[in-house]
Amino acid sequence: MTGAGRVGIGQDGREDGFQLSQRADYFEVEVGLETTLKRPIINTRDEPHADAEKYRRLHVIIGDANLSEISTYLKLGTTALVLSMIEDGFITVDLAVDQPVRTLHHVSHDPTLQYLVTLRSGRTLTAVQLQMEYYELARKYVEERYGADADEQTKDVLARWEDTLGRLETDPMSLAGELDWVAKRELMEATAAATAWTGTPPGCTWWTSSTRTYAPRRASTTAWWPAGA
């Protein structure tokens, strides 16, 4: 849902394949003090970056950097909801993942989202189904704690979370393709606006395949994007 994607499997990328997360293969332990050696999912470095008498810092370094605003929005919004539920003792069901580092790698390596995650309770379910369980808990939490007074941003996070998970559950590759075309369209529009070109700009050429015509490509870049996408 929030991974930036990566070509290559394993830390050295020697194995062919596309995976969901740039960072997944580089995590080696669940919790630890280091950030580059034996990289942990949760870092315990005591740097609150605030008043140490009032605050502690939860340093979660698992997330990919992502240019998609919606991915980042969902990453932060859903994490905030889960942390609030933990602080309020709202999560009473055991959703702990067995062998989380190994599972992280396997989930990232499966763009079809069919890999079965094993929980410490013995249950097995896909990563999307596990997210669905967290979503349902968060929805009930917001209803019970805030009711009609829930702020618009919280309601928006829940709505986007539910919509994204529902679409990933039914057709993950279709959604990935849709997002890819949206990104390409935005890239083309942004580039066109920045250069305000008409026709073919200096230093650019058109490239055509049997099925698509591609917009001008500058000599200084390696990116192609479909014209009119």
SULZIVEN-V526738 format. One record per helix or strand of 3 or more residues. SS is the DSSP state (2 for helix, 1 for strand). FROM is the first residue (numbers start at 1). LEN is the number of residues. If there is no record, write none. Layout:
[[SS;FROM;LEN] [SS;FROM;LEN]]
This chain:
[[1;6;4] [1;15;5] [2;24;3] [1;29;4] [1;40;4] [2;69;19] [2;100;9] [1;116;4] [1;124;3] [2;127;19] [2;147;3] [2;152;44] [1;204;5] [1;213;6]]
